[in-house]
Amino acid sequence: IKRFMRPAFCAAAHLFFRLQLCKVSIHGAEADLKKAEATYRNTVDSVNLDVRSNYLGLREAEKRISTTKLAVEQADEDYRIAQLRYMSGVGTNTDVLAQVALTQAKTNYTQALYDYNTSKTALETSIGVPMENPVTAVKVQAAKTAEAAKTTEEAAK
């Protein structure tokens, strides 16, 4: 009887060992899945933050363009008046400071244009879509991101 039990015991021990290995593999795969899901969520959050930040930077630069454009127009008018006063002999040399103000206003306007273009490029890069209308492009990308997240959640179930 002992001789017949030994192979059965060996087979049972081997089966038990294989089951333990399967359990370890399953637990490892579950841990890897949870890690991948967390990495995915972090990546989605990071991309969303990047898109929002770039979009807000673009909107801020747009507002600065209109503001600095008005400042250039005002400085240009001030400079023109200062030149006329100086030429008619009523103004002083300090009125020439209007030229400095005009130059600074033009510099600010150019910087606003530069910031707008770099913000637009950064937004295009972060959403992966060249855009004609920034608002539409952001909405399209947000819809795509939401759809991808929904698909991933459904697949995880």
C-alpha positions in Angstrom: 0.0 0.0 0.0 2.8 2.4 0.8 4.3 1.8 -2.6 1.0 2.8 -4.3 0.6 5.9 -2.1 3.9 7.4 -2.9 3.1 8.2 -6.5 -0.3 9.6 -5.5 1.3 11.7 -2.8 3.9 13.0 -5.3 1.2 13.8 -7.8 -0.8 15.7 -5.2 2.3 17.6 -3.9 3.1 18.5 -7.5 -0.4 19.7 -8.1 -0.4 21.7 -4.9 2.9 23.3 -5.9 1.6 24.2 -9.3 -1.6 25.7 -7.8 0.6 27.9 -5.5 2.6 29.1 -8.5 -0.6 30.0 -10.3 -1.8 31.9 -7.3 1.5 33.8 -7.1 1.3 34.6 -10.9 -2.3 35.8 -10.5 -1.4 38.0 -7.6 1.5 39.4 -9.5 -0.6 40.0 -12.6 -3.3 41.8 -10.5 -0.6 44.0 -8.9 0.8 44.8 -12.4 -2.8 45.7 -13.6 -3.4 48.0 -10.6 0.0 49.7 -11.2 -0.8 50.1 -14.9 -4.2 51.6 -14.1 -2.7 54.0 -11.6 -0.1 55.0 -14.2 -2.8 55.5 -16.8 -4.9 57.7 -14.4 -1.8 59.8 -13.6 -1.0 60.2 -17.3 -4.5 61.3 -18.1 -4.5 63.7 -15.2 -1.1 65.1 -16.3 -2.3 65.5 -19.9 -5.5 67.2 -18.7 -3.6 69.6 -16.5 -1.1 70.3 -19.3 -4.0 71.1 -21.7 -5.8 73.3 -19.2 -2.6 75.2 -18.3 -1.7 75.8 -22.0 -5.3 76.8 -22.8 -5.4 79.3 -19.9 -2.0 80.6 -21.0 -3.4 81.1 -24.5 -6.5 82.9 -23.3 -4.3 85.2 -21.1 -2.0 86.0 -24.0 -5.1 86.9 -26.1 -6.3 89.3 -23.5 -2.8 90.9 -23.3 -2.7 91.4 -27.1 -5.9 93.5 -27.0 -4.7 95.4 -23.9 -1.2 96.1 -25.3 -2.6 97.1 -28.7 -4.7 99.8 -27.0 -1.6 100.9 -25.1 0.4 101.2 -28.3 -2.3 103.3 -29.9 -2.4 105.6 -26.8 1.4 105.8 -26.7 1.5 106.6 -30.4 -1.0 109.4 -30.0 1.0 110.7 -26.9 4.2 110.6 -29.0 2.6 112.4 -31.9 1.3 115.2 -29.6 4.7 115.5 -27.8 6.4 115.8 -31.2 4.1 118.6 -32.3 4.5 120.4 -29.0 8.3 120.1 -29.2 8.3 121.3 -32.9 6.1 124.3 -32.0 8.4 125.2 -29.2 5.9 124.7 -26.4 7.2 121.3 -25.3 10.4 120.4 -23.5 13.0 117.8 -23.9 11.3 115.6 -21.3 8.4 115.3 -23.7 10.6 113.1 -25.8 10.1 110.5 -23.1 6.9 109.7 -25.0 9.1 108.0 -27.5 10.4 105.7 -24.8 6.8 105.0 -23.7 5.9 104.2 -27.3 8.9 101.9 -27.7 8.0 100.1 -24.5 4.3 99.7 -25.5 5.4 98.3 -28.9 7.8 95.9 -27.1 5.0 94.8 -24.8 2.7 94.2 -27.8 5.3 92.2 -29.6 5.9 90.1 -26.4 2.1 89.5 -26.1 2.0 88.3 -29.8 5.0 86.0 -29.1 3.4 84.6 -25.9 0.2 84.0 -27.8 2.0 82.1 -30.6 4.1 80.0 -28.2 1.0 79.3 -26.0 -0.9 78.2 -29.1 2.0 75.9 -30.2 2.2 74.4 -26.7 -1.6 73.8 -26.7 -1.4 72.2 -30.1 1.4 70.0 -28.9 -0.4 69.0 -25.7 -3.6 68.0 -27.4 -1.9 66.6 -30.5 -4.1 68.5 -32.9 -3.3 71.6 -35.0 -6.0 74.0 -34.4 -7.8 76.8 -36.1 -10.0 77.6 -33.2 -8.5 76.9 -29.8 -11.9 76.5 -28.0 -13.1 73.9 -30.5 -9.8 72.0 -30.4 -9.9 71.8 -26.6 -13.5 70.6 -26.6 -12.7 67.9 -29.2 -9.7 66.7 -27.2 -11.7 66.7 -24.0 -14.3 64.5 -25.6 -11.7 62.1 -27.0 -10.1 61.9 -23.5 -13.4 61.2 -21.8 -14.3 58.5 -24.4 -10.9 56.8 -23.9 -11.3 56.9 -20.2 -14.8 55.4 -20.4 -13.6 52.6 -22.8 -10.7 51.8 -20.4 -13.0 51.7 -17.4 -15.4 49.4 -19.2 -12.6 47.1 -20.3 -11.4 46.9 -16.7 -14.8 45.7 -15.6 
